[in-house]
Amino acid sequence: MSLRQKDYIIAVLAIGGLFAAMANGVVGAVMLLAALGLYNIWWRCPHCGKFLGRKHELHCRYCGKAVDRTAKYSKKDQEES
């Protein structure tokens, strides 16, 4: 899954959580916490595995490699670098 796809999933969960919070606070809170958890797990450099941060920069600040948000990376790619 590419970083862009993961970003869309996180955004849908977060926005859906905000709307769900208006109807049922517990469901909305769970959706927002899920979005936050997935953000912390998924939003990592595909090369070094470190957290990319809140800024959507073109290069990782730790390893300096370019981060292509549309490329589909696997764990194998991460282990090779």
Secondary structure, DSSP 8 states (H G I E B T S, - for coil): -BHHHHHHHHHHHHHHHHHHHHH-HHHHHHHHHHHHHHHHHH-B-TTT--B--SS--SB-TTT--B--TTSB--HHHHHH-
